[in-house]
Amino acid sequence: MDALVEFETNGKAHVPYRDAKLTHLLKPCLAGDAKCMLIVTLNTQRACLEASLRSLRLASKASVIALGQAKKNATLRGGIRTAI
């Protein structure tokens, strides 16, 4: 996710999607041809404070990522099933 944020803020020419498993799996959704939504849930228990803060930091970083116009991609479903 950090690579995507850096790409958006600094205009890098290449996003290394393969550097992280999550980013690699989500590449079809994050590459600009799709719509996506990030839902962050938080636990209010004191024991979960660090995890909640990490979730909020991730959401803050993700909020600067701008996706382009969504395009219909009929082959996407099969590609995600193969990746999973």
N, CA, C and O atoms as a Maestro MAE file, in Angstrom:
{
 s_m_m2io_version
 :::
 2.0.0
}

f_m_ct {
 s_m_title
 :::
 protein
 m_atom[336] {
  # First column is atom index #
  i_m_mmod_type
  r_m_x_coord
  r_m_y_coord
  r_m_z_coord
  i_m_residue_number
  s_m_chain_name
  s_m_pdb_residue_name
  s_m_pdb_atom_name
  i_m_atomic_number
  :::
  1 25 0.827 -1.184 0.000 1 A "MET " " N  " 7
  2 3 0.000 0.000 0.000 1 A "MET " " CA " 6
  3 2 0.876 1.254 0.000 1 A "MET " " C  " 6
  4 15 0.531 2.263 -0.615 1 A "MET " " O  " 8
  5 25 2.009 1.178 0.695 2 A "ASP " " N  " 7
  6 3 2.912 2.335 0.715 2 A "ASP " " CA " 6
  7 2 3.382 2.705 -0.687 2 A "ASP " " C  " 6
  8 15 3.522 3.885 -1.009 2 A "ASP " " O  " 8
  9 25 3.628 1.688 -1.524 3 A "ALA " " N  " 7
  10 3 4.085 1.944 -2.891 3 A "ALA " " CA " 6
  11 2 3.013 2.673 -3.693 3 A "ALA " " C  " 6
  12 15 3.329 3.559 -4.487 3 A "ALA " " O  " 8
  13 25 1.753 2.310 -3.493 4 A "LEU " " N  " 7
  14 3 0.662 2.982 -4.203 4 A "LEU " " CA " 6
  15 2 0.522 4.428 -3.755 4 A "LEU " " C  " 6
  16 15 0.278 5.318 -4.569 4 A "LEU " " O  " 8
  17 25 0.677 4.655 -2.466 5 A "VAL " " N  " 7
  18 3 0.592 6.018 -1.939 5 A "VAL " " CA " 6
  19 2 1.737 6.857 -2.497 5 A "VAL " " C  " 6
  20 15 1.531 8.002 -2.900 5 A "VAL " " O  " 8
  21 25 2.941 6.291 -2.522 6 A "GLU " " N  " 7
  22 3 4.089 7.018 -3.062 6 A "GLU " " CA " 6
  23 2 3.895 7.311 -4.545 6 A "GLU " " C  " 6
  24 15 4.271 8.379 -5.029 6 A "GLU " " O  " 8
  25 25 3.309 6.358 -5.261 7 A "PHE " " N  " 7
  26 3 3.017 6.554 -6.680 7 A "PHE " " CA " 6
  27 2 2.073 7.735 -6.860 7 A "PHE " " C  " 6
  28 15 2.289 8.578 -7.731 7 A "PHE " " O  " 8
  29 25 1.032 7.799 -6.044 8 A "GLU " " N  " 7
  30 3 0.041 8.876 -6.147 8 A "GLU " " CA " 6
  31 2 0.620 10.231 -5.767 8 A "GLU " " C  " 6
  32 15 0.365 11.229 -6.442 8 A "GLU " " O  " 8
  33 25 1.393 10.272 -4.695 9 A "THR " " N  " 7
  34 3 1.867 11.561 -4.200 9 A "THR " " CA " 6
  35 2 3.095 12.079 -4.938 9 A "THR " " C  " 6
  36 15 3.255 13.289 -5.098 9 A "THR " " O  " 8
  37 25 3.967 11.175 -5.390 10 A "ASN " " N  " 7
  38 3 5.213 11.603 -6.033 10 A "ASN " " CA " 6
  39 2 5.243 11.363 -7.533 10 A "ASN " " C  " 6
  40 15 6.203 11.748 -8.200 10 A "ASN " " O  " 8
  41 25 4.209 10.733 -8.072 11 A "GLY " " N  " 7
  42 3 4.148 10.494 -9.508 11 A "GLY " " CA " 6
  43 2 5.167 9.496 -10.023 11 A "GLY " " C  " 6
  44 15 5.655 9.633 -11.145 11 A "GLY " " O  " 8
  45 25 5.498 8.487 -9.215 12 A "LYS " " N  " 7
  46 3 6.441 7.464 -9.673 12 A "LYS " " CA " 6
  47 2 5.900 6.777 -10.918 12 A "LYS " " C  " 6
  48 15 4.686 6.653 -11.087 12 A "LYS " " O  " 8
  49 25 6.787 6.335 -11.776 13 A "ALA " " N  " 7
  50 3 6.385 5.717 -13.043 13 A "ALA " " CA " 6
  51 2 5.989 4.256 -12.882 13 A "ALA " " C  " 6
  52 15 5.224 3.741 -13.698 13 A "ALA " " O  " 8
  53 25 6.485 3.575 -11.856 14 A "HIS " " N  " 7
  54 3 6.235 2.139 -11.707 14 A "HIS " " CA " 6
  55 2 5.789 1.827 -10.282 14 A "HIS " " C  " 6
  56 15 6.382 2.309 -9.317 14 A "HIS " " O  " 8
  57 25 4.748 1.024 -10.159 15 A "VAL " " N  " 7
  58 3 4.289 0.560 -8.851 15 A "VAL " " CA " 6
  59 2 4.696 -0.902 -8.723 15 A "VAL " " C  " 6
  60 15 4.261 -1.721 -9.532 15 A "VAL " " O  " 8
  61 25 5.521 -1.260 -7.727 16 A "PRO " " N  " 7
  62 3 5.960 -2.650 -7.564 16 A "PRO " " CA " 6
  63 2 4.889 -3.503 -6.873 16 A "PRO " " C  " 6
  64 15 4.973 -3.767 -5.673 16 A "PRO " " O  " 8
  65 25 3.888 -3.929 -7.643 17 A "TYR " " N  " 7
  66 3 2.778 -4.692 -7.077 17 A "TYR " " CA " 6
  67 2 3.236 -6.004 -6.453 17 A "TYR " " C  " 6
  68 15 2.594 -6.485 -5.519 17 A "TYR " " O  " 8
  69 25 4.305 -6.588 -6.928 18 A "ARG " " N  " 7
  70 3 4.748 -7.892 -6.434 18 A "ARG " " CA " 6
  71 2 5.520 -7.816 -5.121 18 A "ARG " " C  " 6
  72 15 5.879 -8.854 -4.566 18 A "ARG " " O  " 8
  73 25 5.781 -6.635 -4.618 19 A "ASP " " N  " 7
  74 3 6.536 -6.508 -3.373 19 A "ASP " " CA " 6
  75 2 5.747 -6.951 -2.147 19 A "ASP " " C  " 6
  76 15 6.341 -7.316 -1.133 19 A "ASP " " O  " 8
  77 25 4.425 -6.926 -2.224 20 A "ALA " " N  " 7
  78 3 3.587 -7.341 -1.095 20 A "ALA " " CA " 6
  79 2 2.459 -8.224 -1.618 20 A "ALA " " C  " 6
  80 15 1.889 -7.954 -2.675 20 A "ALA " " O  " 8
  81 25 2.141 -9.276 -0.873 21 A "LYS " " N  " 7
  82 3 1.097 -10.214 -1.313 21 A "LYS " " CA " 6
  83 2 -0.250 -9.528 -1.487 21 A "LYS " " C  " 6
  84 15 -0.941 -9.757 -2.479 21 A "LYS " " O  " 8
  85 25 -0.625 -8.692 -0.531 22 A "LEU " " N  " 7
  86 3 -1.929 -8.030 -0.602 22 A "LEU " " CA " 6
  87 2 -2.014 -7.131 -1.833 22 A "LEU " " C  " 6
  88 15 -3.008 -7.162 -2.559 22 A "LEU " " O  " 8
  89 25 -0.992 -6.344 -2.066 23 A "THR " " N  " 7
  90 3 -0.995 -5.456 -3.228 23 A "THR " " CA " 6
  91 2 -1.004 -6.259 -4.520 23 A "THR " " C  " 6
  92 15 -1.674 -5.881 -5.482 23 A "THR " " O  " 8
  93 25 -0.263 -7.368 -4.549 24 A "HIS " " N  " 7
  94 3 -0.222 -8.217 -5.746 24 A "HIS " " CA " 6
  95 2 -1.600 -8.813 -6.032 24 A "HIS " " C  " 6
  96 15 -2.042 -8.824 -7.181 24 A "HIS " " O  " 8
  97 25 -2.279 -9.307 -4.998 25 A "LEU " " N  " 7
  98 3 -3.615 -9.878 -5.186 25 A "LEU " " CA " 6
  99 2 -4.634 -8.825 -5.606 25 A "LEU " " C  " 6
  100 15 -5.547 -9.112 -6.380 25 A "LEU " " O  " 8
  101 25 -4.481 -7.625 -5.102 26 A "LEU " " N  " 7
  102 3 -5.446 -6.561 -5.393 26 A "LEU " " CA " 6
  103 2 -5.084 -5.729 -6.618 26 A "LEU " " C  " 6
  104 15 -5.783 -4.763 -6.925 26 A "LEU " " O  " 8
  105 25 -4.018 -6.074 -7.321 27 A "LYS " " N  " 7
  106 3 -3.581 -5.282 -8.474 27 A "LYS " " CA " 6
  107 2 -4.707 -4.996 -9.469 27 A "LYS " " C  " 6
  108 15 -4.838 -3.853 -9.908 27 A "LYS " " O  " 8
  109 25 -5.540 -6.001 -9.851 28 A "PRO " " N  " 7
  110 3 -6.618 -5.693 -10.800 28 A "PRO " " CA " 6
  111 2 -7.601 -4.641 -10.269 28 A "PRO " " C  " 6
  112 15 -8.217 -3.913 -11.048 28 A "PRO " " O  " 8
  113 25 -7.742 -4.567 -8.961 29 A "CYS " " N  " 7
  114 3 -8.668 -3.598 -8.365 29 A "CYS " " CA " 6
  115 2 -8.021 -2.237 -8.143 29 A "CYS " " C  " 6
  116 15 -8.717 -1.227 -8.046 29 A "CYS " " O  " 8
  117 25 -6.697 -2.205 -8.061 30 A "LEU " " N  " 7
  118 3 -6.000 -0.962 -7.740 30 A "LEU " " CA " 6
  119 2 -5.305 -0.321 -8.930 30 A "LEU " " C  " 6
  120 15 -4.785 0.789 -8.818 30 A "LEU " " O  " 8
  121 25 -5.287 -1.003 -10.062 31 A "ALA " " N  " 7
  122 3 -4.526 -0.517 -11.211 31 A "ALA " " CA " 6
  123 2 -5.233 0.602 -11.966 31 A "ALA " " C  " 6
  124 15 -4.661 1.148 -12.910 31 A "ALA " " O  " 8
  125 25 -6.444 0.959 -11.589 32 A "GLY " " N  " 7
  126 3 -7.106 2.099 -12.200 32 A "GLY " " CA " 6
  127 2 -8.283 1.760 -13.080 32 A "GLY " " C  " 6
  128 15 -8.963 2.666 -13.561 32 A "GLY " " O  " 8
  129 25 -8.549 0.488 -13.310 33 A "ASP " " N  " 7
  130 3 -9.667 0.100 -14.170 33 A "ASP " " CA " 6
  131 2 -10.854 -0.416 -13.364 33 A "ASP " " C  " 6
  132 15 -11.760 -1.020 -13.938 33 A "ASP " " O  " 8
  133 25 -10.874 -0.199 -12.079 34 A "ALA " " N  " 7
  134 3 -11.928 -0.757 -11.236 34 A "ALA " " CA " 6
  135 2 -12.336 0.254 -10.170 34 A "ALA " " C  " 6
  136 15 -11.648 1.246 -9.929 34 A "ALA " " O  " 8
  137 25 -13.442 -0.018 -9.558 35 A "LYS " " N  " 7
  138 3 -13.873 0.741 -8.386 35 A "LYS " " CA " 6
  139 2 -13.578 -0.130 -7.173 35 A "LYS " " C  " 6
  140 15 -13.749 -1.348 -7.231 35 A "LYS " " O  " 8
  141 25 -13.144 0.465 -6.099 36 A "CYS " " N  " 7
  142 3 -12.926 -0.316 -4.883 36 A "CYS " " CA " 6
  143 2 -13.247 0.564 -3.677 36 A "CYS " " C  " 6
  144 15 -13.241 1.793 -3.752 36 A "CYS " " O  " 8
  145 25 -13.523 -0.105 -2.579 37 A "MET " " N  " 7
  146 3 -13.854 0.582 -1.340 37 A "MET " " CA " 6
  147 2 -13.107 -0.121 -0.214 37 A "MET " " C  " 6
  148 15 -13.086 -1.350 -0.153 37 A "MET " " O  " 8
  149 25 -12.511 0.634 0.651 38 A "LEU " " N  " 7
  150 3 -11.820 0.087 1.803 38 A "LEU " " CA " 6
  151 2 -12.664 0.391 3.031 38 A "LEU " " C  " 6
  152 15 -12.947 1.549 3.337 38 A "LEU " " O  " 8
  153 25 -13.057 -0.657 3.721 39 A "ILE " " N  " 7
  154 3 -13.829 -0.503 4.953 39 A "ILE " " CA " 6
  155 2 -12.915 -0.889 6.105 39 A "ILE " " C  " 6
  156 15 -12.372 -1.993 6.130 39 A "ILE " " O  " 8
  157 25 -12.748 0.005 7.041 40 A "VAL " " N  " 7
  158 3 -11.877 -0.232 8.181 40 A "VAL " " CA " 6
  159 2 -12.742 -0.358 9.425 40 A "VAL " " C  " 6
  160 15 -13.577 0.503 9.704 40 A "VAL " " O  " 8
  161 25 -12.536 -1.433 10.164 41 A "THR " " N  " 7
  162 3 -13.270 -1.616 11.417 41 A "THR " " CA " 6
  163 2 -12.293 -1.482 12.577 41 A "THR " " C  " 6
  164 15 -11.130 -1.871 12.472 41 A "THR " " O  " 8
  165 25 -12.769 -0.939 13.661 42 A "LEU " " N  " 7
  166 3 -11.933 -0.713 14.832 42 A "LEU " " CA " 6
  167 2 -12.550 -1.375 16.048 42 A "LEU " " C  " 6
  168 15 -13.771 -1.478 16.169 42 A "LEU " " O  " 8
  169 25 -11.688 -1.819 16.940 43 A "ASN " " N  " 7
  170 3 -12.123 -2.388 18.201 43 A "ASN " " CA " 6
  171 2 -11.827 -1.356 19.279 43 A "ASN " " C  " 6
  172 15 -10.715 -0.832 19.348 43 A "ASN " " O  " 8
  173 25 -12.801 -1.062 20.111 44 A "THR " " N  " 7
  174 3 -12.632 -0.014 21.120 44 A "THR " " CA " 6
  175 2 -11.957 -0.502 22.397 44 A "THR " " C  " 6
  176 15 -11.724 0.292 23.308 44 A "THR " " O  " 8
  177 25 -11.642 -1.782 22.482 45 A "GLN " " N  " 7
  178 3 -10.981 -2.294 23.684 45 A "GLN " " CA " 6
  179 2 -9.536 -1.804 23.749 45 A "GLN " " C  " 6
  180 15 -8.853 -1.704 22.730 45 A "GLN " " O  " 8
  181 25 -9.094 -1.507 24.937 46 A "ARG " " N  " 7
  182 3 -7.741 -1.000 25.150 46 A "ARG " " CA " 6
  183 2 -6.683 -1.976 24.640 46 A "ARG " " C  " 6
  184 15 -5.644 -1.546 24.139 46 A "ARG " " O  " 8
  185 25 -6.924 -3.253 24.757 47 A "ALA " " N  " 7
  186 3 -5.968 -4.267 24.310 47 A "ALA " " CA " 6
  187 2 -5.771 -4.243 22.792 47 A "ALA " " C  " 6
  188 15 -4.767 -4.750 22.292 47 A "ALA " " O  " 8
  189 25 -6.698 -3.673 22.076 48 A "CYS " " N  " 7
  190 3 -6.645 -3.634 20.604 48 A "CYS " " CA " 6
  191 2 -6.228 -2.265 20.076 48 A "CYS " " C  " 6
  192 15 -6.366 -1.997 18.882 48 A "CYS " " O  " 8
  193 25 -5.726 -1.410 20.936 49 A "LEU " " N  " 7
  194 3 -5.380 -0.048 20.543 49 A "LEU " " CA " 6
  195 2 -4.363 -0.015 19.401 49 A "LEU " " C  " 6
  196 15 -4.559 0.709 18.424 49 A "LEU " " O  " 8
  197 25 -3.287 -0.783 19.510 50 A "GLU " " N  " 7
  198 3 -2.248 -0.768 18.468 50 A "GLU " " CA " 6
  199 2 -2.791 -1.240 17.127 50 A "GLU " " C  " 6
  200 15 -2.489 -0.644 16.093 50 A "GLU " " O  " 8
  201 25 -3.590 -2.303 17.134 51 A "ALA " " N  " 7
  202 3 -4.175 -2.807 15.885 51 A "ALA " " CA " 6
  203 2 -5.122 -1.774 15.281 51 A "ALA " " C  " 6
  204 15 -5.152 -1.596 14.064 51 A "ALA " " O  " 8
  205 25 -5.884 -1.101 16.116 52 A "SER " " N  " 7
  206 3 -6.797 -0.066 15.624 52 A "SER " " CA " 6
  207 2 -6.028 1.104 15.019 52 A "SER " " C  " 6
  208 15 -6.428 1.645 13.989 52 A "SER " " O  " 8
  209 25 -4.932 1.495 15.652 53 A "LEU " " N  " 7
  210 3 -4.111 2.582 15.112 53 A "LEU " " CA " 6
  211 2 -3.478 2.193 13.775 53 A "LEU " " C  " 6
  212 15 -3.410 3.018 12.865 53 A "LEU " " O  " 8
  213 25 -3.013 0.939 13.645 54 A "ARG " " N  " 7
  214 3 -2.462 0.474 12.368 54 A "ARG " " CA " 6
  215 2 -3.527 0.505 11.285 54 A "ARG " " C  " 6
  216 15 -3.250 0.882 10.146 54 A "ARG " " O  " 8
  217 25 -4.752 0.109 11.640 55 A "SER " " N  " 7
  218 3 -5.852 0.142 10.671 55 A "SER " " CA " 6
  219 2 -6.148 1.567 10.227 55 A "SER " " C  " 6
  220 15 -6.376 1.815 9.043 55 A "SER " " O  " 8
  221 25 -6.144 2.498 11.165 56 A "LEU " " N  " 7
  222 3 -6.392 3.902 10.827 56 A "LEU " " CA " 6
  223 2 -5.278 4.480 9.952 56 A "LEU " " C  " 6
  224 15 -5.545 5.264 9.041 56 A "LEU " " O  " 8
  225 25 -4.030 4.091 10.229 57 A "ARG " " N  " 7
  226 3 -2.916 4.560 9.387 57 A "ARG " " CA " 6
  227 2 -3.054 4.025 7.968 57 A "ARG " " C  " 6
  228 15 -2.822 4.750 7.000 57 A "ARG " " O  " 8
  229 25 -3.434 2.746 7.845 58 A "LEU " " N  " 7
  230 3 -3.637 2.156 6.520 58 A "LEU " " CA " 6
  231 2 -4.745 2.901 5.779 58 A "LEU " " C  " 6
  232 15 -4.597 3.220 4.599 58 A "LEU " " O  " 8
  233 25 -5.846 3.176 6.462 59 A "ALA " " N  " 7
  234 3 -6.959 3.893 5.832 59 A "ALA " " CA " 6
  235 2 -6.535 5.296 5.406 59 A "ALA " " C  " 6
  236 15 -6.929 5.772 4.341 59 A "ALA " " O  " 8
  237 25 -5.741 5.949 6.231 60 A "SER " " N  " 7
  238 3 -5.260 7.283 5.895 60 A "SER " " CA " 6
  239 2 -4.381 7.250 4.650 60 A "SER " " C  " 6
  240 15 -4.506 8.107 3.776 60 A "SER " " O  " 8
  241 25 -3.495 6.266 4.570 61 A "LYS " " N  " 7
  242 3 -2.638 6.125 3.388 61 A "LYS " " CA " 6
  243 2 -3.469 5.814 2.147 61 A "LYS " " C  " 6
  244 15 -3.234 6.374 1.076 61 A "LYS " " O  " 8
  245 25 -4.436 4.923 2.298 62 A "ALA " " N  " 7
  246 3 -5.257 4.515 1.153 62 A "ALA " " CA " 6
  247 2 -6.134 5.654 0.650 62 A "ALA " " C  " 6
  248 15 -6.527 5.658 -0.517 62 A "ALA " " O  " 8
  249 25 -6.444 6.607 1.500 63 A "SER " " N  " 7
  250 3 -7.355 7.685 1.095 63 A "SER " " CA " 6
  251 2 -6.772 8.594 0.015 63 A "SER " " C  " 6
  252 15 -7.523 9.302 -0.654 63 A "SER " " O  " 8
  253 25 -5.456 8.591 -0.170 64 A "VAL " " N  " 7
  254 3 -4.862 9.452 -1.197 64 A "VAL " " CA " 6
  255 2 -4.780 8.769 -2.559 64 A "VAL " " C  " 6
  256 15 -4.430 9.410 -3.550 64 A "VAL " " O  " 8
  257 25 -5.099 7.481 -2.619 65 A "ILE " " N  " 7
  258 3 -5.036 6.753 -3.884 65 A "ILE " " CA " 6
  259 2 -6.250 7.119 -4.723 65 A "ILE " " C  " 6
  260 15 -7.389 6.959 -4.282 65 A "ILE " " O  " 8
  261 25 -6.008 7.608 -5.922 66 A "ALA " " N  " 7
  262 3 -7.089 7.988 -6.831 66 A "ALA " " CA " 6
  263 2 -7.140 6.996 -7.982 66 A "ALA " " C  " 6
  264 15 -6.142 6.781 -8.671 66 A "ALA " " O  " 8
  265 25 -8.292 6.397 -8.186 67 A "LEU " " N  " 7
  266 3 -8.474 5.461 -9.287 67 A "LEU " " CA " 6
  267 2 -9.130 6.180 -10.445 67 A "LEU " " C  " 6
  268 15 -9.884 7.133 -10.253 67 A "LEU " " O  " 8
  269 25 -8.844 5.725 -11.632 68 A "GLY " " N  " 7
  270 3 -9.435 6.329 -12.821 68 A "GLY " " CA " 6
  271 2 -10.853 5.839 -13.049 68 A "GLY " " C  " 6
  272 15 -11.472 5.260 -12.156 68 A "GLY " " O  " 8
  273 25 -11.358 6.072 -14.237 69 A "GLN " " N  " 7
  274 3 -12.695 5.632 -14.625 69 A "GLN " " CA " 6
  275 2 -12.743 4.107 -14.650 69 A "GLN " " C  " 6
  276 15 -11.859 3.473 -15.225 69 A "GLN " " O  " 8
  277 25 -13.759 3.512 -14.035 70 A "ALA " " N  " 7
  278 3 -13.910 2.052 -14.030 70 A "ALA " " CA " 6
  279 2 -14.268 1.559 -15.423 70 A "ALA " " C  " 6
  280 15 -15.021 2.201 -16.155 70 A "ALA " " O  " 8
  281 25 -13.710 0.402 -15.772 71 A "LYS " " N  " 7
  282 3 -13.999 -0.219 -17.061 71 A "LYS " " CA " 6
  283 2 -14.481 -1.639 -16.823 71 A "LYS " " C  " 6
  284 15 -14.015 -2.306 -15.899 71 A "LYS " " O  " 8
  285 25 -15.399 -2.102 -17.639 72 A "LYS " " N  " 7
  286 3 -15.905 -3.457 -17.522 72 A "LYS " " CA " 6
  287 2 -14.818 -4.420 -17.987 72 A "LYS " " C  " 6
  288 15 -14.269 -4.270 -19.079 72 A "LYS " " O  " 8
  289 25 -14.514 -5.405 -17.153 73 A "ASN " " N  " 7
  290 3 -13.474 -6.376 -17.459 73 A "ASN " " CA " 6
  291 2 -14.032 -7.766 -17.198 73 A "ASN " " C  " 6
  292 15 -14.065 -8.212 -16.051 73 A "ASN " " O  " 8
  293 25 -14.465 -8.447 -18.231 74 A "ALA " " N  " 7
  294 3 -15.130 -9.740 -18.095 74 A "ALA " " CA " 6
  295 2 -14.190 -10.841 -17.643 74 A "ALA " " C  " 6
  296 15 -14.657 -11.834 -17.084 74 A "ALA " " O  " 8
  297 25 -12.889 -10.715 -17.859 75 A "THR " " N  " 7
  298 3 -11.961 -11.783 -17.499 75 A "THR " " CA " 6
  299 2 -11.422 -11.647 -16.086 75 A "THR " " C  " 6
  300 15 -10.667 -12.509 -15.637 75 A "THR " " O  " 8
  301 25 -11.778 -10.614 -15.390 76 A "LEU " " N  " 7
  302 3 -11.245 -10.368 -14.060 76 A "LEU " " CA " 6
  303 2 -11.601 -11.464 -13.071 76 A "LEU " " C  " 6
  304 15 -10.744 -11.887 -12.296 76 A "LEU " " O  " 8
  305 25 -12.832 -11.931 -13.077 77 A "ARG " " N  " 7
  306 3 -13.287 -12.910 -12.104 77 A "ARG " " CA " 6
  307 2 -12.430 -14.169 -12.133 77 A "ARG " " C  " 6
  308 15 -12.009 -14.650 -11.081 77 A "ARG " " O  " 8
  309 25 -12.169 -14.702 -13.303 78 A "GLY " " N  " 7
  310 3 -11.355 -15.906 -13.418 78 A "GLY " " CA " 6
  311 2 -9.932 -15.690 -12.952 78 A "GLY " " C  " 6
  312 15 -9.334 -16.583 -12.350 78 A "GLY " " O  " 8
  313 25 -9.383 -14.523 -13.219 79 A "GLY " " N  " 7
  314 3 -8.022 -14.217 -12.797 79 A "GLY " " CA " 6
  315 2 -7.879 -14.160 -11.292 79 A "GLY " " C  " 6
  316 15 -6.867 -14.603 -10.749 79 A "GLY " " O  " 8
  317 25 -8.874 -13.623 -10.612 80 A "ILE " " N  " 7
  318 3 -8.822 -13.556 -9.151 80 A "ILE " " CA " 6
  319 2 -8.973 -14.949 -8.559 80 A "ILE " " C  " 6
  320 15 -8.283 -15.287 -7.598 80 A "ILE " " O  " 8
  321 25 -9.851 -15.750 -9.107 81 A "ARG " " N  " 7
  322 3 -9.994 -17.119 -8.603 81 A "ARG " " CA " 6
  323 2 -8.690 -17.883 -8.746 81 A "ARG " " C  " 6
  324 15 -8.316 -18.640 -7.850 81 A "ARG " " O  " 8
  325 25 -7.999 -17.700 -9.847 82 A "THR " " N  " 7
  326 3 -6.723 -18.374 -10.056 82 A "THR " " CA " 6
  327 2 -5.699 -17.900 -9.036 82 A "THR " " C  " 6
  328 15 -4.935 -18.709 -8.510 82 A "THR " " O  " 8
  329 25 -5.670 -16.615 -8.751 83 A "ALA " " N  " 7
  330 3 -4.707 -16.060 -7.805 83 A "ALA " " CA " 6
  331 2 -4.951 -16.538 -6.389 83 A "ALA " " C  " 6
  332 15 -4.006 -16.721 -5.621 83 A "ALA " " O  " 8
  333 25 -6.219 -16.743 -6.036 84 A "ILE " " N  " 7
  334 3 -6.547 -17.174 -4.672 84 A "ILE " " CA " 6
  335 2 -6.246 -18.643 -4.544 84 A "ILE " " C  " 6
  336 15 -6.447 -19.223 -3.477 84 A "ILE " " O  " 8
  :::
 }
 m_bond[335] {
  # First column is bond index #
  i_m_from
  i_m_to
  i_m_order
  :::
  1 1 2 1
  2 2 3 1
  3 3 4 2
  4 3 5 1
  5 5 6 1
  6 6 7 1
  7 7 8 2
  8 7 9 1
  9 9 10 1
  10 10 11 1
  11 11 12 2
  12 11 13 1
  13 13 14 1
  14 14 15 1
  15 15 16 2
  16 15 17 1
  17 17 18 1
  18 18 19 1
  19 19 20 2
  20 19 21 1
  21 21 22 1
  22 22 23 1
  23 23 24 2
  24 23 25 1
  25 25 26 1
  26 26 27 1
  27 27 28 2
  28 27 29 1
  29 29 30 1
  30 30 31 1
  31 31 32 2
  32 31 33 1
  33 33 34 1
  34 34 35 1
  35 35 36 2
  36 35 37 1
  37 37 38 1
  38 38 39 1
  39 39 40 2
  40 39 41 1
  41 41 42 1
  42 42 43 1
  43 43 44 2
  44 43 45 1
  45 45 46 1
  46 46 47 1
  47 47 48 2
  48 47 49 1
  49 49 50 1
  50 50 51 1
  51 51 52 2
  52 51 53 1
  53 53 54 1
  54 54 55 1
  55 55 56 2
  56 55 57 1
  57 57 58 1
  58 58 59 1
  59 59 60 2
  60 59 61 1
  61 61 62 1
  62 62 63 1
  63 63 64 2
  64 63 65 1
  65 65 66 1
  66 66 67 1
  67 67 68 2
  68 67 69 1
  69 69 70 1
  70 70 71 1
  71 71 72 2
  72 71 73 1
  73 73 74 1
  74 74 75 1
  75 75 76 2
  76 75 77 1
  77 77 78 1
  78 78 79 1
  79 79 80 2
  80 79 81 1
  81 81 82 1
  82 82 83 1
  83 83 84 2
  84 83 85 1
  85 85 86 1
  86 86 87 1
  87 87 88 2
  88 87 89 1
  89 89 90 1
  90 90 91 1
  91 91 92 2
  92 91 93 1
  93 93 94 1
  94 94 95 1
  95 95 96 2
  96 95 97 1
  97 97 98 1
  98 98 99 1
  99 99 100 2
  100 99 101 1
  101 101 102 1
  102 102 103 1
  103 103 104 2
  104 103 105 1
  105 105 106 1
  106 106 107 1
  107 107 108 2
  108 107 109 1
  109 109 110 1
  110 110 111 1
  111 111 112 2
  112 111 113 1
  113 113 114 1
  114 114 115 1
  115 115 116 2
  116 115 117 1
  117 117 118 1
  118 118 119 1
  119 119 120 2
  120 119 121 1
  121 121 122 1
  122 122 123 1
  123 123 124 2
  124 123 125 1
  125 125 126 1
  126 126 127 1
  127 127 128 2
  128 127 129 1
  129 129 130 1
  130 130 131 1
  131 131 132 2
  132 131 133 1
  133 133 134 1
  134 134 135 1
  135 135 136 2
  136 135 137 1
  137 137 138 1
  138 138 139 1
  139 139 140 2
  140 139 141 1
  141 141 142 1
  142 142 143 1
  143 143 144 2
  144 143 145 1
  145 145 146 1
  146 146 147 1
  147 147 148 2
  148 147 149 1
  149 149 150 1
  150 150 151 1
  151 151 152 2
  152 151 153 1
  153 153 154 1
  154 154 155 1
  155 155 156 2
  156 155 157 1
  157 157 158 1
  158 158 159 1
  159 159 160 2
  160 159 161 1
  161 161 162 1
  162 162 163 1
  163 163 164 2
  164 163 165 1
  165 165 166 1
  166 166 167 1
  167 167 168 2
  168 167 169 1
  169 169 170 1
  170 170 171 1
  171 171 172 2
  172 171 173 1
  173 173 174 1
  174 174 175 1
  175 175 176 2
  176 175 177 1
  177 177 178 1
  178 178 179 1
  179 179 180 2
  180 179 181 1
  181 181 182 1
  182 182 183 1
  183 183 184 2
  184 183 185 1
  185 185 186 1
  186 186 187 1
  187 187 188 2
  188 187 189 1
  189 189 190 1
  190 190 191 1
  191 191 192 2
  192 191 193 1
  193 193 194 1
  194 194 195 1
  195 195 196 2
  196 195 197 1
  197 197 198 1
  198 198 199 1
  199 199 200 2
  200 199 201 1
  201 201 202 1
  202 202 203 1
  203 203 204 2
  204 203 205 1
  205 205 206 1
  206 206 207 1
  207 207 208 2
  208 207 209 1
  209 209 210 1
  210 210 211 1
  211 211 212 2
  212 211 213 1
  213 213 214 1
  214 214 215 1
  215 215 216 2
  216 215 217 1
  217 217 218 1
  218 218 219 1
  219 219 220 2
  220 219 221 1
  221 221 222 1
  222 222 223 1
  223 223 224 2
  224 223 225 1
  225 225 226 1
  226 226 227 1
  227 227 228 2
  228 227 229 1
  229 229 230 1
  230 230 231 1
  231 231 232 2
  232 231 233 1
  233 233 234 1
  234 234 235 1
  235 235 236 2
  236 235 237 1
  237 237 238 1
  238 238 239 1
  239 239 240 2
  240 239 241 1
  241 241 242 1
  242 242 243 1
  243 243 244 2
  244 243 245 1
  245 245 246 1
  246 246 247 1
  247 247 248 2
  248 247 249 1
  249 249 250 1
  250 250 251 1
  251 251 252 2
  252 251 253 1
  253 253 254 1
  254 254 255 1
  255 255 256 2
  256 255 257 1
  257 257 258 1
  258 258 259 1
  259 259 260 2
  260 259 261 1
  261 261 262 1
  262 262 263 1
  263 263 264 2
  264 263 265 1
  265 265 266 1
  266 266 267 1
  267 267 268 2
  268 267 269 1
  269 269 270 1
  270 270 271 1
  271 271 272 2
  272 271 273 1
  273 273 274 1
  274 274 275 1
  275 275 276 2
  276 275 277 1
  277 277 278 1
  278 278 279 1
  279 279 280 2
  280 279 281 1
  281 281 282 1
  282 282 283 1
  283 283 284 2
  284 283 285 1
  285 285 286 1
  286 286 287 1
  287 287 288 2
  288 287 289 1
  289 289 290 1
  290 290 291 1
  291 291 292 2
  292 291 293 1
  293 293 294 1
  294 294 295 1
  295 295 296 2
  296 295 297 1
  297 297 298 1
  298 298 299 1
  299 299 300 2
  300 299 301 1
  301 301 302 1
  302 302 303 1
  303 303 304 2
  304 303 305 1
  305 305 306 1
  306 306 307 1
  307 307 308 2
  308 307 309 1
  309 309 310 1
  310 310 311 1
  311 311 312 2
  312 311 313 1
  313 313 314 1
  314 314 315 1
  315 315 316 2
  316 315 317 1
  317 317 318 1
  318 318 319 1
  319 319 320 2
  320 319 321 1
  321 321 322 1
  322 322 323 1
  323 323 324 2
  324 323 325 1
  325 325 326 1
  326 326 327 1
  327 327 328 2
  328 327 329 1
  329 329 330 1
  330 330 331 1
  331 331 332 2
  332 331 333 1
  333 333 334 1
  334 334 335 1
  335 335 336 2
  :::
 }
}
